[in-house]
Amino acid sequence: MGVNLRLQKRLAASVLKCGKRKIWLDPNEVNEIALANSRRNIARLKRDGLIIKKPAVVHSRARVTLRNEAKRKGRHTGHGKRRGTANARLPMKVLWMRRTRVLRRLLRKMRDAKKIDKHIYHSLYMLAKGNQFKNKSVLLEKIHELKAVKVQEKALAEQADARKGRAKARLERRAAREAKKAADAEAAAQAS
């Protein structure tokens, strides 16, 4: 029957700060190791190379890496590989948050760049909140549409103002003509 080295293995595990299964005791020096009954002696044997801490067992992630690369390309993601619902895999809330942030960022940027005024900004913000815009391009289309309407209204208002101005000038000229005619008639009446 061989020598019992349980004590030495336990002490060595404590000294080397690892588990007992990681301790290697030199089978050729069993008797010398058996004499070591203190931590100091165990440390000395470790220095001499009679007791060694085994290296960590390799747990390779190579296959995992390969599989993840394939998944990035879209492999192994068919119906048979899915466990959760579509909403669990990519929640609708996350999609909503992404879309809303994109739309709000665009609106903020355009308002700060003075491309839209605060009134258009607010109305579009509320429409975006009400799920009116599927994506950025739809929102941009709406912005261009609103801006076109605003430009048209402004042009019409300017035309109306111009028309009013011309009418006013015409009335003033007419009044001046009539006043002159009246003055002339009066002068003629006084002369005769």
PyMOL commands that place a pseudoatom at each C-alpha (Angstrom):
pseudoatom trace, name=CA, resn=MET, resi=1, chain=A, elem=C, hetatm=0, pos=[0.000, 0.000, 0.000]
pseudoatom trace, name=CA, resn=GLY, resi=2, chain=A, elem=C, hetatm=0, pos=[1.320, 3.456, -0.987]
pseudoatom trace, name=CA, resn=VAL, resi=3, chain=A, elem=C, hetatm=0, pos=[1.934, 6.428, 1.249]
pseudoatom trace, name=CA, resn=ASN, resi=4, chain=A, elem=C, hetatm=0, pos=[-1.097, 8.614, 2.027]
pseudoatom trace, name=CA, resn=LEU, resi=5, chain=A, elem=C, hetatm=0, pos=[-0.445, 12.191, 0.819]
pseudoatom trace, name=CA, resn=ARG, resi=6, chain=A, elem=C, hetatm=0, pos=[-3.891, 13.664, 1.480]
pseudoatom trace, name=CA, resn=LEU, resi=7, chain=A, elem=C, hetatm=0, pos=[-2.552, 16.180, 4.019]
pseudoatom trace, name=CA, resn=GLN, resi=8, chain=A, elem=C, hetatm=0, pos=[0.217, 17.312, 1.656]
pseudoatom trace, name=CA, resn=LYS, resi=9, chain=A, elem=C, hetatm=0, pos=[-2.244, 17.702, -1.221]
pseudoatom trace, name=CA, resn=ARG, resi=10, chain=A, elem=C, hetatm=0, pos=[-4.581, 19.785, 0.955]
pseudoatom trace, name=CA, resn=LEU, resi=11, chain=A, elem=C, hetatm=0, pos=[-1.789, 22.012, 2.223]
pseudoatom trace, name=CA, resn=ALA, resi=12, chain=A, elem=C, hetatm=0, pos=[-0.365, 22.392, -1.281]
pseudoatom trace, name=CA, resn=ALA, resi=13, chain=A, elem=C, hetatm=0, pos=[-3.818, 23.457, -2.583]
pseudoatom trace, name=CA, resn=SER, resi=14, chain=A, elem=C, hetatm=0, pos=[-3.982, 26.074, 0.161]
pseudoatom trace, name=CA, resn=VAL, resi=15, chain=A, elem=C, hetatm=0, pos=[-0.427, 27.355, -0.451]
pseudoatom trace, name=CA, resn=LEU, resi=16, chain=A, elem=C, hetatm=0, pos=[-0.790, 27.468, -4.262]
pseudoatom trace, name=CA, resn=LYS, resi=17, chain=A, elem=C, hetatm=0, pos=[-4.332, 28.951, -4.028]
pseudoatom trace, name=CA, resn=CYS, resi=18, chain=A, elem=C, hetatm=0, pos=[-6.018, 26.359, -6.215]
pseudoatom trace, name=CA, resn=GLY, resi=19, chain=A, elem=C, hetatm=0, pos=[-8.143, 23.209, -5.909]
pseudoatom trace, name=CA, resn=LYS, resi=20, chain=A, elem=C, hetatm=0, pos=[-6.752, 19.807, -4.868]
pseudoatom trace, name=CA, resn=ARG, resi=21, chain=A, elem=C, hetatm=0, pos=[-7.367, 18.450, -8.370]
pseudoatom trace, name=CA, resn=LYS, resi=22, chain=A, elem=C, hetatm=0, pos=[-4.863, 20.984, -9.742]
pseudoatom trace, name=CA, resn=ILE, resi=23, chain=A, elem=C, hetatm=0, pos=[-1.993, 19.752, -7.533]
pseudoatom trace, name=CA, resn=TRP, resi=24, chain=A, elem=C, hetatm=0, pos=[0.679, 17.432, -9.025]
pseudoatom trace, name=CA, resn=LEU, resi=25, chain=A, elem=C, hetatm=0, pos=[2.906, 15.572, -6.592]
pseudoatom trace, name=CA, resn=ASP, resi=26, chain=A, elem=C, hetatm=0, pos=[6.091, 14.006, -8.027]
pseudoatom trace, name=CA, resn=PRO, resi=27, chain=A, elem=C, hetatm=0, pos=[5.512, 10.217, -7.908]
pseudoatom trace, name=CA, resn=ASN, resi=28, chain=A, elem=C, hetatm=0, pos=[9.294, 9.596, -7.745]
pseudoatom trace, name=CA, resn=GLU, resi=29, chain=A, elem=C, hetatm=0, pos=[9.700, 11.676, -4.575]
pseudoatom trace, name=CA, resn=VAL, resi=30, chain=A, elem=C, hetatm=0, pos=[6.751, 10.355, -2.580]
pseudoatom trace, name=CA, resn=ASN, resi=31, chain=A, elem=C, hetatm=0, pos=[8.789, 9.701, 0.568]
pseudoatom trace, name=CA, resn=GLU, resi=32, chain=A, elem=C, hetatm=0, pos=[10.269, 13.195, 0.682]
pseudoatom trace, name=CA, resn=ILE, resi=33, chain=A, elem=C, hetatm=0, pos=[6.843, 14.740, 0.088]
pseudoatom trace, name=CA, resn=ALA, resi=34, chain=A, elem=C, hetatm=0, pos=[5.343, 12.586, 2.856]
pseudoatom trace, name=CA, resn=LEU, resi=35, chain=A, elem=C, hetatm=0, pos=[7.766, 14.182, 5.360]
pseudoatom trace, name=CA, resn=ALA, resi=36, chain=A, elem=C, hetatm=0, pos=[6.461, 17.676, 4.605]
pseudoatom trace, name=CA, resn=ASN, resi=37, chain=A, elem=C, hetatm=0, pos=[3.797, 18.375, 7.206]
pseudoatom trace, name=CA, resn=SER, resi=38, chain=A, elem=C, hetatm=0, pos=[3.739, 22.188, 7.241]
pseudoatom trace, name=CA, resn=ARG, resi=39, chain=A, elem=C, hetatm=0, pos=[2.955, 24.933, 4.782]
pseudoatom trace, name=CA, resn=ARG, resi=40, chain=A, elem=C, hetatm=0, pos=[6.539, 26.153, 4.880]
pseudoatom trace, name=CA, resn=ASN, resi=41, chain=A, elem=C, hetatm=0, pos=[7.813, 22.692, 3.894]
pseudoatom trace, name=CA, resn=ILE, resi=42, chain=A, elem=C, hetatm=0, pos=[5.213, 22.504, 1.098]
pseudoatom trace, name=CA, resn=ALA, resi=43, chain=A, elem=C, hetatm=0, pos=[6.346, 25.913, -0.200]
pseudoatom trace, name=CA, resn=ARG, resi=44, chain=A, elem=C, hetatm=0, pos=[9.959, 24.655, -0.220]
pseudoatom trace, name=CA, resn=LEU, resi=45, chain=A, elem=C, hetatm=0, pos=[8.941, 21.552, -2.199]
pseudoatom trace, name=CA, resn=LYS, resi=46, chain=A, elem=C, hetatm=0, pos=[7.093, 23.802, -4.638]
pseudoatom trace, name=CA, resn=ARG, resi=47, chain=A, elem=C, hetatm=0, pos=[10.286, 25.845, -5.146]
pseudoatom trace, name=CA, resn=ASP, resi=48, chain=A, elem=C, hetatm=0, pos=[12.211, 22.604, -5.738]
pseudoatom trace, name=CA, resn=GLY, resi=49, chain=A, elem=C, hetatm=0, pos=[9.632, 21.492, -8.338]
pseudoatom trace, name=CA, resn=LEU, resi=50, chain=A, elem=C, hetatm=0, pos=[8.376, 18.410, -6.473]
pseudoatom trace, name=CA, resn=ILE, resi=51, chain=A, elem=C, hetatm=0, pos=[4.919, 19.961, -6.180]
pseudoatom trace, name=CA, resn=ILE, resi=52, chain=A, elem=C, hetatm=0, pos=[3.481, 21.728, -9.220]
pseudoatom trace, name=CA, resn=LYS, resi=53, chain=A, elem=C, hetatm=0, pos=[0.220, 23.546, -9.908]
pseudoatom trace, name=CA, resn=LYS, resi=54, chain=A, elem=C, hetatm=0, pos=[-1.255, 22.000, -13.074]
pseudoatom trace, name=CA, resn=PRO, resi=55, chain=A, elem=C, hetatm=0, pos=[-2.219, 24.416, -15.877]
pseudoatom trace, name=CA, resn=ALA, resi=56, chain=A, elem=C, hetatm=0, pos=[-5.897, 25.258, -16.451]
pseudoatom trace, name=CA, resn=VAL, resi=57, chain=A, elem=C, hetatm=0, pos=[-7.659, 22.863, -18.796]
pseudoatom trace, name=CA, resn=VAL, resi=58, chain=A, elem=C, hetatm=0, pos=[-8.274, 24.498, -22.183]
pseudoatom trace, name=CA, resn=HIS, resi=59, chain=A, elem=C, hetatm=0, pos=[-11.916, 25.149, -22.997]
pseudoatom trace, name=CA, resn=SER, resi=60, chain=A, elem=C, hetatm=0, pos=[-11.709, 26.261, -26.589]
pseudoatom trace, name=CA, resn=ARG, resi=61, chain=A, elem=C, hetatm=0, pos=[-14.193, 28.793, -27.969]
pseudoatom trace, name=CA, resn=ALA, resi=62, chain=A, elem=C, hetatm=0, pos=[-13.061, 28.258, -31.581]
pseudoatom trace, name=CA, resn=ARG, resi=63, chain=A, elem=C, hetatm=0, pos=[-16.222, 26.374, -32.572]
pseudoatom trace, name=CA, resn=VAL, resi=64, chain=A, elem=C, hetatm=0, pos=[-18.406, 29.009, -30.882]
pseudoatom trace, name=CA, resn=THR, resi=65, chain=A, elem=C, hetatm=0, pos=[-16.612, 31.798, -32.750]
pseudoatom trace, name=CA, resn=LEU, resi=66, chain=A, elem=C, hetatm=0, pos=[-17.077, 30.002, -36.055]
pseudoatom trace, name=CA, resn=ARG, resi=67, chain=A, elem=C, hetatm=0, pos=[-20.763, 29.463, -35.378]
pseudoatom trace, name=CA, resn=ASN, resi=68, chain=A, elem=C, hetatm=0, pos=[-21.283, 33.092, -34.380]
pseudoatom trace, name=CA, resn=GLU, resi=69, chain=A, elem=C, hetatm=0, pos=[-19.609, 34.237, -37.607]
pseudoatom trace, name=CA, resn=ALA, resi=70, chain=A, elem=C, hetatm=0, pos=[-21.956, 31.991, -39.578]
pseudoatom trace, name=CA, resn=LYS, resi=71, chain=A, elem=C, hetatm=0, pos=[-24.927, 33.362, -37.621]
pseudoatom trace, name=CA, resn=ARG, resi=72, chain=A, elem=C, hetatm=0, pos=[-23.835, 36.892, -38.491]
pseudoatom trace, name=CA, resn=LYS, resi=73, chain=A, elem=C, hetatm=0, pos=[-24.192, 35.869, -42.123]
pseudoatom trace, name=CA, resn=GLY, resi=74, chain=A, elem=C, hetatm=0, pos=[-27.681, 34.552, -41.379]
pseudoatom trace, name=CA, resn=ARG, resi=75, chain=A, elem=C, hetatm=0, pos=[-27.035, 30.813, -41.083]
pseudoatom trace, name=CA, resn=HIS, resi=76, chain=A, elem=C, hetatm=0, pos=[-28.624, 28.615, -38.360]
pseudoatom trace, name=CA, resn=THR, resi=77, chain=A, elem=C, hetatm=0, pos=[-31.487, 31.075, -37.823]
pseudoatom trace, name=CA, resn=GLY, resi=78, chain=A, elem=C, hetatm=0, pos=[-34.361, 29.348, -39.648]
pseudoatom trace, name=CA, resn=HIS, resi=79, chain=A, elem=C, hetatm=0, pos=[-37.728, 28.429, -38.137]
pseudoatom trace, name=CA, resn=GLY, resi=80, chain=A, elem=C, hetatm=0, pos=[-36.326, 25.259, -36.588]
pseudoatom trace, name=CA, resn=LYS, resi=81, chain=A, elem=C, hetatm=0, pos=[-33.687, 27.132, -34.580]
pseudoatom trace, name=CA, resn=ARG, resi=82, chain=A, elem=C, hetatm=0, pos=[-36.040, 29.685, -33.023]
pseudoatom trace, name=CA, resn=ARG, resi=83, chain=A, elem=C, hetatm=0, pos=[-37.325, 29.181, -29.481]
pseudoatom trace, name=CA, resn=GLY, resi=84, chain=A, elem=C, hetatm=0, pos=[-38.770, 32.601, -28.596]
pseudoatom trace, name=CA, resn=THR, resi=85, chain=A, elem=C, hetatm=0, pos=[-41.542, 34.551, -30.321]
pseudoatom trace, name=CA, resn=ALA, resi=86, chain=A, elem=C, hetatm=0, pos=[-40.630, 37.186, -32.863]
pseudoatom trace, name=CA, resn=ASN, resi=87, chain=A, elem=C, hetatm=0, pos=[-41.421, 39.813, -30.222]
pseudoatom trace, name=CA, resn=ALA, resi=88, chain=A, elem=C, hetatm=0, pos=[-39.136, 38.113, -27.706]
pseudoatom trace, name=CA, resn=ARG, resi=89, chain=A, elem=C, hetatm=0, pos=[-36.269, 37.908, -30.211]
pseudoatom trace, name=CA, resn=LEU, resi=90, chain=A, elem=C, hetatm=0, pos=[-36.528, 41.559, -31.309]
pseudoatom trace, name=CA, resn=PRO, resi=91, chain=A, elem=C, hetatm=0, pos=[-39.177, 43.426, -29.289]
pseudoatom trace, name=CA, resn=MET, resi=92, chain=A, elem=C, hetatm=0, pos=[-41.569, 45.775, -31.041]
pseudoatom trace, name=CA, resn=LYS, resi=93, chain=A, elem=C, hetatm=0, pos=[-40.794, 48.293, -28.334]
pseudoatom trace, name=CA, resn=VAL, resi=94, chain=A, elem=C, hetatm=0, pos=[-37.112, 48.324, -29.320]
pseudoatom trace, name=CA, resn=LEU, resi=95, chain=A, elem=C, hetatm=0, pos=[-38.069, 48.828, -32.982]
pseudoatom trace, name=CA, resn=TRP, resi=96, chain=A, elem=C, hetatm=0, pos=[-40.422, 51.654, -31.968]
pseudoatom trace, name=CA, resn=MET, resi=97, chain=A, elem=C, hetatm=0, pos=[-37.723, 53.301, -29.839]
pseudoatom trace, name=CA, resn=ARG, resi=98, chain=A, elem=C, hetatm=0, pos=[-35.177, 53.134, -32.662]
pseudoatom trace, name=CA, resn=ARG, resi=99, chain=A, elem=C, hetatm=0, pos=[-37.605, 54.585, -35.213]
pseudoatom trace, name=CA, resn=THR, resi=100, chain=A, elem=C, hetatm=0, pos=[-38.881, 57.316, -32.893]
pseudoatom trace, name=CA, resn=ARG, resi=101, chain=A, elem=C, hetatm=0, pos=[-35.348, 58.381, -31.988]
pseudoatom trace, name=CA, resn=VAL, resi=102, chain=A, elem=C, hetatm=0, pos=[-34.390, 58.582, -35.667]
pseudoatom trace, name=CA, resn=LEU, resi=103, chain=A, elem=C, hetatm=0, pos=[-37.465, 60.704, -36.506]
pseudoatom trace, name=CA, resn=ARG, resi=104, chain=A, elem=C, hetatm=0, pos=[-37.099, 62.992, -33.496]
pseudoatom trace, name=CA, resn=ARG, resi=105, chain=A, elem=C, hetatm=0, pos=[-33.387, 63.464, -34.175]
pseudoatom trace, name=CA, resn=LEU, resi=106, chain=A, elem=C, hetatm=0, pos=[-34.184, 64.481, -37.761]
pseudoatom trace, name=CA, resn=LEU, resi=107, chain=A, elem=C, hetatm=0, pos=[-36.877, 66.942, -36.641]
pseudoatom trace, name=CA, resn=ARG, resi=108, chain=A, elem=C, hetatm=0, pos=[-34.547, 68.467, -34.034]
pseudoatom trace, name=CA, resn=LYS, resi=109, chain=A, elem=C, hetatm=0, pos=[-31.735, 68.820, -36.565]
pseudoatom trace, name=CA, resn=MET, resi=110, chain=A, elem=C, hetatm=0, pos=[-33.991, 70.504, -39.127]
pseudoatom trace, name=CA, resn=ARG, resi=111, chain=A, elem=C, hetatm=0, pos=[-35.442, 72.879, -36.534]
pseudoatom trace, name=CA, resn=ASP, resi=112, chain=A, elem=C, hetatm=0, pos=[-31.980, 73.862, -35.260]
pseudoatom trace, name=CA, resn=ALA, resi=113, chain=A, elem=C, hetatm=0, pos=[-30.823, 74.426, -38.857]
pseudoatom trace, name=CA, resn=LYS, resi=114, chain=A, elem=C, hetatm=0, pos=[-33.870, 76.735, -39.343]
pseudoatom trace, name=CA, resn=LYS, resi=115, chain=A, elem=C, hetatm=0, pos=[-35.173, 74.503, -42.168]
pseudoatom trace, name=CA, resn=ILE, resi=116, chain=A, elem=C, hetatm=0, pos=[-38.514, 74.175, -40.395]
pseudoatom trace, name=CA, resn=ASP, resi=117, chain=A, elem=C, hetatm=0, pos=[-40.133, 76.566, -37.912]
pseudoatom trace, name=CA, resn=LYS, resi=118, chain=A, elem=C, hetatm=0, pos=[-41.288, 75.593, -34.437]
pseudoatom trace, name=CA, resn=HIS, resi=119, chain=A, elem=C, hetatm=0, pos=[-44.940, 75.228, -35.509]
pseudoatom trace, name=CA, resn=ILE, resi=120, chain=A, elem=C, hetatm=0, pos=[-44.184, 72.693, -38.250]
pseudoatom trace, name=CA, resn=TYR, resi=121, chain=A, elem=C, hetatm=0, pos=[-41.770, 70.993, -35.825]
pseudoatom trace, name=CA, resn=HIS, resi=122, chain=A, elem=C, hetatm=0, pos=[-44.441, 70.600, -33.165]
pseudoatom trace, name=CA, resn=SER, resi=123, chain=A, elem=C, hetatm=0, pos=[-47.143, 69.332, -35.514]
pseudoatom trace, name=CA, resn=LEU, resi=124, chain=A, elem=C, hetatm=0, pos=[-44.737, 66.793, -37.082]
pseudoatom trace, name=CA, resn=TYR, resi=125, chain=A, elem=C, hetatm=0, pos=[-43.459, 65.753, -33.638]
pseudoatom trace, name=CA, resn=MET, resi=126, chain=A, elem=C, hetatm=0, pos=[-46.988, 64.937, -32.542]
pseudoatom trace, name=CA, resn=LEU, resi=127, chain=A, elem=C, hetatm=0, pos=[-47.698, 63.085, -35.822]
pseudoatom trace, name=CA, resn=ALA, resi=128, chain=A, elem=C, hetatm=0, pos=[-44.517, 61.039, -35.319]
pseudoatom trace, name=CA, resn=LYS, resi=129, chain=A, elem=C, hetatm=0, pos=[-45.677, 60.231, -31.798]
pseudoatom trace, name=CA, resn=GLY, resi=130, chain=A, elem=C, hetatm=0, pos=[-48.977, 59.091, -33.273]
pseudoatom trace, name=CA, resn=ASN, resi=131, chain=A, elem=C, hetatm=0, pos=[-47.205, 56.553, -35.532]
pseudoatom trace, name=CA, resn=GLN, resi=132, chain=A, elem=C, hetatm=0, pos=[-47.849, 58.468, -38.772]
pseudoatom trace, name=CA, resn=PHE, resi=133, chain=A, elem=C, hetatm=0, pos=[-44.394, 57.995, -40.271]
pseudoatom trace, name=CA, resn=LYS, resi=134, chain=A, elem=C, hetatm=0, pos=[-43.083, 54.545, -41.145]
pseudoatom trace, name=CA, resn=ASN, resi=135, chain=A, elem=C, hetatm=0, pos=[-39.523, 55.782, -41.662]
pseudoatom trace, name=CA, resn=LYS, resi=136, chain=A, elem=C, hetatm=0, pos=[-37.282, 58.800, -42.219]
pseudoatom trace, name=CA, resn=SER, resi=137, chain=A, elem=C, hetatm=0, pos=[-37.986, 59.137, -45.960]
pseudoatom trace, name=CA, resn=VAL, resi=138, chain=A, elem=C, hetatm=0, pos=[-41.769, 59.374, -45.377]
pseudoatom trace, name=CA, resn=LEU, resi=139, chain=A, elem=C, hetatm=0, pos=[-41.183, 62.102, -42.793]
pseudoatom trace, name=CA, resn=LEU, resi=140, chain=A, elem=C, hetatm=0, pos=[-38.872, 64.010, -45.166]
pseudoatom trace, name=CA, resn=GLU, resi=141, chain=A, elem=C, hetatm=0, pos=[-41.532, 63.794, -47.882]
pseudoatom trace, name=CA, resn=LYS, resi=142, chain=A, elem=C, hetatm=0, pos=[-44.097, 65.272, -45.481]
pseudoatom trace, name=CA, resn=ILE, resi=143, chain=A, elem=C, hetatm=0, pos=[-41.685, 68.068, -44.504]
pseudoatom trace, name=CA, resn=HIS, resi=144, chain=A, elem=C, hetatm=0, pos=[-41.121, 68.986, -48.180]
pseudoatom trace, name=CA, resn=GLU, resi=145, chain=A, elem=C, hetatm=0, pos=[-44.870, 68.922, -48.756]
pseudoatom trace, name=CA, resn=LEU, resi=146, chain=A, elem=C, hetatm=0, pos=[-45.560, 71.228, -45.799]
pseudoatom trace, name=CA, resn=LYS, resi=147, chain=A, elem=C, hetatm=0, pos=[-42.763, 73.585, -46.811]
pseudoatom trace, name=CA, resn=ALA, resi=148, chain=A, elem=C, hetatm=0, pos=[-44.152, 73.737, -50.369]
pseudoatom trace, name=CA, resn=VAL, resi=149, chain=A, elem=C, hetatm=0, pos=[-47.625, 74.561, -48.997]
pseudoatom trace, name=CA, resn=LYS, resi=150, chain=A, elem=C, hetatm=0, pos=[-46.125, 77.276, -46.793]
pseudoatom trace, name=CA, resn=VAL, resi=151, chain=A, elem=C, hetatm=0, pos=[-44.203, 78.799, -49.731]
pseudoatom trace, name=CA, resn=GLN, resi=152, chain=A, elem=C, hetatm=0, pos=[-47.361, 78.750, -51.846]
pseudoatom trace, name=CA, resn=GLU, resi=153, chain=A, elem=C, hetatm=0, pos=[-49.374, 80.458, -49.096]
pseudoatom trace, name=CA, resn=LYS, resi=154, chain=A, elem=C, hetatm=0, pos=[-46.668, 83.078, -48.702]
pseudoatom trace, name=CA, resn=ALA, resi=155, chain=A, elem=C, hetatm=0, pos=[-46.614, 83.714, -52.466]
pseudoatom trace, name=CA, resn=LEU, resi=156, chain=A, elem=C, hetatm=0, pos=[-50.402, 84.054, -52.537]
pseudoatom trace, name=CA, resn=ALA, resi=157, chain=A, elem=C, hetatm=0, pos=[-50.319, 86.444, -49.569]
pseudoatom trace, name=CA, resn=GLU, resi=158, chain=A, elem=C, hetatm=0, pos=[-47.663, 88.565, -51.316]
pseudoatom trace, name=CA, resn=GLN, resi=159, chain=A, elem=C, hetatm=0, pos=[-49.725, 88.609, -54.509]
pseudoatom trace, name=CA, resn=ALA, resi=160, chain=A, elem=C, hetatm=0, pos=[-52.805, 89.680, -52.547]
pseudoatom trace, name=CA, resn=ASP, resi=161, chain=A, elem=C, hetatm=0, pos=[-50.791, 92.446, -50.830]
pseudoatom trace, name=CA, resn=ALA, resi=162, chain=A, elem=C, hetatm=0, pos=[-49.442, 93.614, -54.183]
pseudoatom trace, name=CA, resn=ARG, resi=163, chain=A, elem=C, hetatm=0, pos=[-52.955, 93.617, -55.621]
pseudoatom trace, name=CA, resn=LYS, resi=164, chain=A, elem=C, hetatm=0, pos=[-54.240, 95.627, -52.653]
pseudoatom trace, name=CA, resn=GLY, resi=165, chain=A, elem=C, hetatm=0, pos=[-51.342, 98.069, -53.015]
pseudoatom trace, name=CA, resn=ARG, resi=166, chain=A, elem=C, hetatm=0, pos=[-52.041, 98.549, -56.734]
pseudoatom trace, name=CA, resn=ALA, resi=167, chain=A, elem=C, hetatm=0, pos=[-55.765, 99.071, -56.077]
pseudoatom trace, name=CA, resn=LYS, resi=168, chain=A, elem=C, hetatm=0, pos=[-54.992, 101.618, -53.374]
pseudoatom trace, name=CA, resn=ALA, resi=169, chain=A, elem=C, hetatm=0, pos=[-52.603, 103.493, -55.662]
pseudoatom trace, name=CA, resn=ARG, resi=170, chain=A, elem=C, hetatm=0, pos=[-55.236, 103.466, -58.420]
pseudoatom trace, name=CA, resn=LEU, resi=171, chain=A, elem=C, hetatm=0, pos=[-57.865, 104.904, -56.049]
pseudoatom trace, name=CA, resn=GLU, resi=172, chain=A, elem=C, hetatm=0, pos=[-55.434, 107.578, -54.855]
pseudoatom trace, name=CA, resn=ARG, resi=173, chain=A, elem=C, hetatm=0, pos=[-54.635, 108.584, -58.443]
pseudoatom trace, name=CA, resn=ARG, resi=174, chain=A, elem=C, hetatm=0, pos=[-58.326, 108.685, -59.293]
pseudoatom trace, name=CA, resn=ALA, resi=175, chain=A, elem=C, hetatm=0, pos=[-59.079, 110.800, -56.221]
pseudoatom trace, name=CA, resn=ALA, resi=176, chain=A, elem=C, hetatm=0, pos=[-56.206, 113.139, -57.149]
pseudoatom trace, name=CA, resn=ARG, resi=177, chain=A, elem=C, hetatm=0, pos=[-57.528, 113.406, -60.725]
pseudoatom trace, name=CA, resn=GLU, resi=178, chain=A, elem=C, hetatm=0, pos=[-61.043, 114.171, -59.531]
pseudoatom trace, name=CA, resn=ALA, resi=179, chain=A, elem=C, hetatm=0, pos=[-59.760, 116.726, -57.035]
pseudoatom trace, name=CA, resn=LYS, resi=180, chain=A, elem=C, hetatm=0, pos=[-57.716, 118.391, -59.794]
pseudoatom trace, name=CA, resn=LYS, resi=181, chain=A, elem=C, hetatm=0, pos=[-60.718, 118.377, -62.119]
pseudoatom trace, name=CA, resn=ALA, resi=182, chain=A, elem=C, hetatm=0, pos=[-62.881, 119.928, -59.387]
pseudoatom trace, name=CA, resn=ALA, resi=183, chain=A, elem=C, hetatm=0, pos=[-60.191, 122.528, -58.673]
pseudoatom trace, name=CA, resn=ASP, resi=184, chain=A, elem=C, hetatm=0, pos=[-59.930, 123.354, -62.402]
pseudoatom trace, name=CA, resn=ALA, resi=185, chain=A, elem=C, hetatm=0, pos=[-63.711, 123.672, -62.705]
pseudoatom trace, name=CA, resn=GLU, resi=186, chain=A, elem=C, hetatm=0, pos=[-63.784, 125.947, -59.679]
pseudoatom trace, name=CA, resn=ALA, resi=187, chain=A, elem=C, hetatm=0, pos=[-60.976, 128.102, -61.091]
pseudoatom trace, name=CA, resn=ALA, resi=188, chain=A, elem=C, hetatm=0, pos=[-62.795, 128.359, -64.422]
pseudoatom trace, name=CA, resn=ALA, resi=189, chain=A, elem=C, hetatm=0, pos=[-66.025, 129.347, -62.661]
pseudoatom trace, name=CA, resn=GLN, resi=190, chain=A, elem=C, hetatm=0, pos=[-64.240, 132.076, -60.714]
pseudoatom trace, name=CA, resn=ALA, resi=191, chain=A, elem=C, hetatm=0, pos=[-62.520, 133.375, -63.864]
pseudoatom trace, name=CA, resn=SER, resi=192, chain=A, elem=C, hetatm=0, pos=[-65.817, 133.816, -65.709]
for i in range(1, 192): cmd.bond("trace and resi %d" % i, "trace and resi %d" % (i + 1))
show_as sticks, trace
zoom trace
